[in-house]
Amino acid sequence: MKNAALGFFDSGVGGLTVVRAVQDLLPGEDVIYLGDTARLPYGSKSPETIRQFADEDVGFLLSKGVKAIVVACNTATAHALPSLQERYRIPIMGVILPGVEAALADPDTERIGIIATRGTIGSHVYQHALATRKTGLMIHGVATPLLVPLIEENWISEEVTKDILRKYLKPLIDKGIDTLMLACTHYPLLVPVLEEILPADVRLVDSASTCAAHLKKMLGEMDLLNVKNDGGKLEIHLTDLSEQFEELAKRFLRKSPGKVRRAVLVPG
Amino acid sequence: MKNAALGFFDSGVGGLTVVRAVQDLLPGEDVIYLGDTARLPYGSKSPETIRQFADEDVGFLLSKGVKAIVVACNTATAHALPSLQERYRIPIMGVILPGVEAALADPDTERIGIIATRGTIGSHVYQHALATRKTGLMIHGVATPLLVPLIEENWISEEVTKDILRKYLKPLIDKGIDTLMLACTHYPLLVPVLEEILPADVRLVDSASTCAAHLKKMLGEMDLLNVKNDGGKLEIHLTDLSEQFEELAKRFLRKSPGKVRRAVLVPG
């Protein structure tokens, strides 16, 4: 069982930032990644629809014999993780709890800003998870739906991107946040620009590295860590193939994604 | 048959700009509109996937007994219209040919710019349709994937939107275009901003009003016009419902969309 692969799914290729962080921290693990590119994005869709899609995504990964599943997508974690954990026996974790715990690990954290898609912010799942773990927090979420298309357009260093970030972040900076949670798997690519724009004392917490650390702890506790030394394999399956996705996958992974396969999901 | 409704489909609610233009020009027609919001956008997906989705969309409209179908989506027209016209006997028209004919109606047209999603530009369908109808044209297409999210964010009058439009349009203005084709059903909402940014002698050709004029002609020739005087009904079906879609629908229609129903498509 230790030697089985880890399964990851996301609406698209953004979840590969989580895979990259996991490969850095757990180099012996094999990874099977499913991106539901035919139906992306999940961020603007209803909870009911997202739960149905997530169920089909998990079904695909289970058919590949994975030992554990990471929901590498904030929207799917927000809307579907509890029902997935109820339905399946295999360990399934999301990207939200690791981020929340990392944000609260610093006892001085008091004023937290959250940026994410409309779906994640509207679900209030971050706000709720933070507020139930620590009282007296000031939490302020801002939906930032233009950031994913800007990243995908590869306009990260453009002046308009900085203008848009300044516009989105102004209410958070005005409120004096000490921590900014990047609650979308695309956003780690914005870290250099965010560091330029934000006051120096604002701490950034992203979904990718926090999720990798949490996964390592969980696998260790369950005695499921793959400790082989010959390097993990990565297998990417997408429900729709296009050059753009392969190009994006390369930017998120910071290396070639290798051969990408077309996945066919079974309706749930 | 004249009294049957017209069927429209799009990946989302953008095609409602076409419905609005049709309601202005053909007030007696009833309209059944299908937006495949669960799987939007089509613009970044592969031709094969888009053909499958379009086939399912047409199946839904046929089950409602429509007399003719408008593919109110540039990407679906680009990739799926020929196969749909081959497969079904009912009249099916798209949004591309009407725009192309309108652009070429002015005999002085020589230098044409096209803005659209990555999928539409990459399909070269506009470039091809223009070039085969008139020789000696200079045609220049630019993929402008940020415009749909900017419109959906309702940032139409914001300075960053003007900056992004200036950046996208600069190569076209530098090339001295005399005509700009707005090859996406969302873009009619940008007309006031485009008129502000573009040189005064650049003519704008949009997908909505040109499609309505073409539809009127086609229905007249086939003796399928509904000439009743009591006003057409509009029935909107979406594969995923959310407040955001209803709010967007209202902006595209410039009036309340009424009750929106959830559509379930049958896999093709």
Interface residues (C-beta under 8 A of the other chain):
Chain A: T37 A38 R39 L40 S44 K45 S46 T49 R118 P145 L146 P149 L150 E152 E153 W155 E158 E159 V160 D163 I164 K167 T239 D240 L241 S242 Q244 P267
Chain B: T37 A38 R39 L40 S44 K45 S46 T49 R118 P145 L146 P149 L150 E152 E153 W155 E158 E159 V160 D163 I164 K167 T239 D240 L241 S242 Q244 P267
